Each structure stands twice: as structure tokens, then as C-alpha cells.
Amino acid sequence: MRRRLPALLNDRPFRRYWAGQSVSLLGDQISLIAIPLTAVLVLHADAAEMSRLATAGLLPALLFSLPAGAWADTRTHRRRVMICADLGRVVLVGSVPLAYALDALTLTQLYVVAFATGTLTVLFDVCNTTLFVALTPDDRFIEGSTLVHGSRSMSSVAGPSIGGALVQLLAAPLALVADALTYLTSAGFLARVAPAEPPPATRTKGHLTAGLRWMLRSEVLRATFAASATVQFFNFMFHTLFVLYATTELGLSAGALGAALGVGAVGGLIGAMLTGRIVSRIGVGPAAILGYALFPTPLLLVPLADGPTELVLTLLFLAEFGSCAGAMIVDIALNSLEAAIIPDALRSRVLGAFRTVAHGMRPLGALTAGVLGTAIGLRATLWVATSGAVLCLLWVLPSPLPRIRALPTRPLPAEPRPDPTPSEGPSPVP
């Protein structure tokens, strides 16, 4: 059995890290359904209150990613920071079922929990990229990214179903006990790995924005950064109105919609399993381009959907299947490329800068969706959202990304050349 496992899972430290990540990702998906259901079913939240709850969870990525990345790069033991973030999330999420049991749960508490949990998640994530590189050999970045993102895709398939079943069997707040336990499990696995982490960066003038400046000077990351921001903006336009459109204009029941999307999400698992072969066949850069194309393009089927219910459900399934597969391909390819080229001294700051702008597009996209949906209608707005997301290709096609076949053998220097020259193969990527 050990010979049949991916090679990295025979490495005990990485296996523990991956197991902790897998459990934690599953818990995240349970929270995505359990917290909103708690607000609706227990506290009878209206549309405005649900909007505030969603915003509370999104704001930390916009507000804190840049300073959190700058702070994390100066830490000697980032793994300990991640353990503390996990334990903090145990307390925060666990406070919801406790308050419910004491008949003291309020919407204000949910707002605070969503915001504080989102803040700790930002801190966890900016440290996580450094730990991943410390635990993964340079020639195994594709394999390691496939395992982690494969777990993410599996959690997207199983998490909502498990969360829904727990809400059905228990009360919605009590389902969050499972999420708190996943964070505790993650902390336990992290406590059992001890990688040689890179030395902390020294604070100098411009320390806070060094990651952003470095990224903007890299032709490859500048292009992927702009493409990801474009996708995030239009994708959140799409998701803000999708459920309303599917249930009102397409007339689908919640059960039928959930079934179509749940089965379609299997595309992410298939995408994760095939990415390694795709990279081997066409190269990491072209694989990322393929993912960027496949992620938004199938969603054009959603505003196109019309007619009998069976046809509509088939189109929604195909849209979800193709989009999830594309998301996995681009995530794995880019995660591996970023792990290879970003210097250790700037790793958390680059990720923090990336999250600040790319994730900052999410609330802007949601707000734009509300304005356009009111002005021109749901279907027309979804045409704008799905067509606009495809424009991400205009950023990456002219960049050096399509010409990169293999991962570079060493990171770029912390101060890239002002006028980089495109390269490919194992040499450093501009």
C-alpha cells in the first residue's frame, strides 16, 4: 500500500501536514453552510443582516493580508503562529454552539466570530505558504500542490453535504462543533512536524510593501496577479446573483440545484488528479493558461441555460464540472510556480499583497452585481460577469507564462532585474 501512495505521503512530516490541512479544509466547508444557516434559522436574519455577516468574513483579507504577510516574514517560527491561529479559531467557532446552548447567541456575536475567524485565517494562510515550501522538496512542488488542492476539492464536494446533514440532525449552531474539532485536529498535526523554516527577514525601509513591489517587477507574477484579480471580481459578481437567478428565473428547487452543483464539483477532483500529467505533457505555464481558460469559460452556460428543467440542470452541471476542473488546474500550476520562484525572505509578503488586491475584488464584485442586477436584470448581469471573467486571458497570454515549461531550479533574487528577459525551462523565471 505504501508503494501505491504518492511519494510525498511516504514522508511522515509532509503526511502530517497534509492530513491537518485536509481536515481543516473540510471544517471550513462545514462552516460555510452552518454559520449562514445559524443566522437564518436561529436568529432569523434578513437580507441586510446576511450581507453584513458575509462582509464581516471577507473584510479581513482586504484589511490585514498585507500587514500580516509583512509581520509573518519576520517570524522565526511560523508553524507556531499557525498553531496559535488554529487554537484561536477553535475558541471562536466553539463559542457559537456554547452561546446557543446558554440561549445567549446573537447576530453581533456571529459578526465578531466571522471577522475574527477571518483575521486568524489570513494569518494562518500567509504563514502556510512558507511551511509548505519548507516541507516539500523542490522537485515535488507539483505533487505537493496536487495533494493539498485535491483535498480542497474533496472538501468542496463532501463538506456542504456533511454540514447539511449535521444541521439536519442537530441544530445549525451545534454543527459548528465539528468545525471547531477540525481546527483542533489541524493544530495537533502541525505540532507534530518540525521543518527547518527559513530565517526571518530583517525589517528595513519599505518592509511593508516590499512583497507588492517585488511582485509588480516580476513579469510572470504581475500577469497572474492581474488575471486572478479579474477573475475574482467577475466571479463574485456571478456568485452573488447565481442562486437568486437559478431559483427565481430558472425555477429550480434548492434540492435540485444543490445536487447538480454537488455532482459537478467532482470536476475539481478530476482536475486535481490530471494536473500532474497535464504539466508533464505541455509544461507548467501552458497548464496554468489552460486552467485560466477552463475556469471561467464553462460558466457561460449558466446565462445560456433555458428550457426544460432537465436541460437546465445538465447545463449547470457541465458549467460547474468544467469550472471546478479549471480552478484546480490553475491553482496547482500557479501554487507550484510561486513556490519555486518567490524568495523565502519575501514569501509571506508577496502572498499578503496578492490576497489584498485579489481578495479585495470580491466585495467590489458583489457590490457591482447588486447595482447591475437591479439596473439591467439578473440574466444580463450574469452575461457580463461570465464574459468579463474570460478577459483574464488577456493578461497572461502576452506574458512569459505560456513559454515556461519546467519549474525553475531556484527562486528569483529578492531584487529582480528592472528589465527582465523572458526565459523558459529550468532557468529562473522573470
Sequence and secondary structure as in RCSB ss.txt:
>XXXX:A:sequence
MRRRLPALLNDRPFRRYWAGQSVSLLGDQISLIAIPLTAVLVLHADAAEMSRLATAGLLPALLFSLPAGAWADTR
THRRRVMICADLGRVVLVGSVPLAYALDALTLTQLYVVAFATGTLTVLFDVCNTTLFVALTPDDRFIEGSTLVHG
SRSMSSVAGPSIGGALVQLLAAPLALVADALTYLTSAGFLARVAPAEPPPATRTKGHLTAGLRWMLRSEVLRATF
AASATVQFFNFMFHTLFVLYATTELGLSAGALGAALGVGAVGGLIGAMLTGRIVSRIGVGPAAILGYALFPTPLL
LVPLADGPTELVLTLLFLAEFGSCAGAMIVDIALNSLEAAIIPDALRSRVLGAFRTVAHGMRPLGALTAGVLGTA
IGLRATLWVATSGAVLCLLWVLPSPLPRIRALPTRPLPAEPRPDPTPSEGPSPVP
>XXXX:A:secstr
 TTTS GGGGSHHHHHHHHHHHHHHHHHHHHHHHHHHIIIIIT   HHHHHHHHHHHHHHHHHHHHHHHHHHTT 
S HHHHHHHHHHHHHHHHHHHHHHHHTT   HHHHHHHHHHHHHHHHHHHHHHHHHHHHHS GGGHHHHHHHHHH
HHHHHHHHHHHHHHHHHHHS HHHHHHHHHHHHHHHHHHHTT            TTTTTHHHHHHHH HHHHHHH
HHHHHHHHHHHHHHHHHHHHHHHTS   HHHHHHHHHHHTHHHHHHHHHHHHHHHHH HHHHHHHHHHHTTGGGG
HHHH  SSHHHHHHHHHHHHHHHHHHHHHHHHHHHHHHHHHS GGGHHHHHHHHHHHHHHHHHHHHHHHHHHHHH
H HHHHHHHHHHHHHTTHHHHTTSSGGG  S  SS   SS  SS     TTS   
